[in-house]
Amino acid sequence: MRTAVAFFVAFCVSASAGAPPAQHVQRARPQASRTQAKPIDTLFAQLKLAQTPEDAKPIEDQIGLFFMQSGSPSVDLLMTRGAAALVGGDKDTARKLFDAVTDIAPNFAEGWHSRAALQLALSDNAGAMVSLQRAIALNPREFKAMSELGDMLEDYGDKTGALKLFRRALELDPKLDGAAEHVKALETDVEGQRI
């Protein structure tokens, strides 16, 4: 679980640093016709075609950048500062910042995902599970949050729930790191050996 927190924090910082401000992103986008696929849909289609986890990684990162775009410069700034505080070990400041994000933008899935990373770092597993559930409810394509919640459910003995989440995550990202192995092991535990 600590690995998930470290990965998430590193991703938040790199995503925030590399992502252009939301207002510039919106201006740079060409007007899409009704038949033209959205960039995020194109990325998910590419993700399904990835042959290896290494091929999938840059596509996952691009999808993560889309997920991190709140549409609000204020929320983006709070997210950047919260991630920096968490990386710097200032968990009290990170908590205040991520709480502000979820208060200001309660429908922003990555605010809840960030809050879950902080809660994991604080060993607040119950809070992290609630935040991850909220992130997934708000963004049903948040495959990393599904995998993280699946890990937690598996640790707590809810193998059926974990299996469902890992399967959902794999539908979105067939090369998601470690997910296929979890599914294989959980299928044996939950559904028994197939003949």
Secondary structure, DSSP 8 states (H G I E B T S, - for coil): -HHHHHHHHHHHHHHHHHS--HHHHHHHS----TTS--HHHHHHHHHHH-SSHHHHHHHHHHHHHHHT--S-HHHHHHHHHHHHHHHTT-HHHHHHHHHHHHHH-TT-HHHHHHHHHHHHHTT-HHHHHHHHHHHHHH-TT-HHHHHHHHHHHHHTT-HHHHHHHHHHHHHH-TT-TTHHHHHHHHHHHHH----
